[in-house]
Amino acid sequence: MKKSITTLKEFQKRQRLDKFLIVFLRIIIVALLFAFWEIGARTGVINEFLLSKPSSIWNLFITYIKSGELFKHVWISVYETLIGLAIGTIAGLLIAILLYLFPKVYTIIDPYLVVLNALPKTALAPVLIIWIGTGAKGIIAVSVTLSIVVTIISAYSYFVGVDKEKVRMLKTMGANKFQILTKLVLPQNYANIVSIIKINIGLAWVGVIVGEFLVSRGGIGYLVMYGGQVFKLDLVMMGVIILAIIAFIMYEILNILEKYLKKTKRRGKHEK
Amino acid sequence: MNRTIVDFNHVSKKFFNKKSEMVVISDMSFHVDEGEIVALVGPSGAGKTTILNLISELLVPEIGEVKVDASLGYMFQKDNLFDWLTIYKNIALGLSIKRKLTKDDQKEIEEMAKRYGLYDFLDYYPTQLSGGMRQKVALMRTLLLKPSLLLLDEPFSSLDYITRLDLEEEIFKIIKNLKISAIIVTHDISEAIVLSNRIYVLSARPCTVKKEYILNEDMANARPNDARMNEHFQEYFKDIVETLR
């Protein structure tokens, strides 16, 4: 039977213990996975040619760090992703705002947006790269096409979804459409905009990796592609693992930023 | 004789959708004089919100004429407070749409908050307040705009009964102190009787005036809690129920 908690100290202790256990188990899961992988590959249960093994991935990782190659490729991809993410999100939000201010325009272009959204944007990637060039610009363009349409559509539907009563209230106070936007629609959708950015991080990465597959000059996508072509599976695996880690870091940075912004908002602004 | 500030002259209002048209208000006439509290009582969905939208000129009638000679202040069923703004900023919302806030505005808000017992909560957020306090904040937000006519759209219907009685009392006092007028739209018959000078009982859709009640002096001037105890309360109540049926 579980012992009941009688004091705050005990409660806090229990909470800390729970938290520690969760983190501990998470680490154990990864450690076990890698251990089985390594042992499996050494004993021949796992085909090392197809799956590589942690120790050779690690060795390759060290070689790439020593030569400075790794940072170069990581930087190229991160740079392209950040720019793609920023352009896709900001432009998407701005367009959604314009459509909110001019709803007739939205009604007209609605079917085109739906088609664009349903279309696998990666199919456009080769054309975009031919048009814009095989450098970072082309890759960023691919990344932008992935996030911008879905940003427009979801932001717009969040915007028009605000409480009609509150809109009516602002109207009776004499607010114009722009004031309704800045006083109600945008602040109300703060959390939704953050979640759009979170989704866009993933999409921007897809765009960048696809772009790098096609252009094959640098970046993590290039490493993965090259590794696959020459059957160096440890290179492929290294690329994928690094990708996972960076995506996680970006996501966490956004989370911390969100918490920080919430805190500053909570501070009372009215001095007495 | 007091000045007429709202005048509905044989007003009709239709709404259209793809396949049909719907008459929401048909040949409706009523008026509100300065200093009066007038109640519009009718079944839910009769078109009461449409009437308020006509008064605030968010809608225009097809037939007839709506004349309004007053600055309007709205009180809604929901308090419509913005969760991301402090109580202070919520109160200032209406004013901040019209112009930049001045030092004097700030002083006025603080004094008003003191009067209504909300001063200590100015830095709080709406989620930290009870339903009755939230509705008071909404009232302050409206009063700060210095309306000469309050439009009350079932403002108490989401509150618990005791809070509701207290707030009815308070709003009645405020309206009388400020010497302003009010239109209260409600389906609560007792609320209409205790708050108002005159009552228009409305029919179901299409909405029109079924009957007008002019309350006697005693009832009209009594505070809500006293009016509820008045000997004539029951008579009015019964009569209005009959008319609504």
Interface residues (C-beta under 8 A of the other chain):
Chain A: D163 E165 K166 R168 M169 L170 K171 T172 M173 G174 A175 Q179 K183 L184 P187 Q188 Y190 K265 G268 K269 H270 K272
Chain B: S56 L58 L72 Y74 F76 K78 N80 F82 W84 L85 T86 Y88 K89 L93 G94 S96 I97 K98 E110 L122 D123 L145
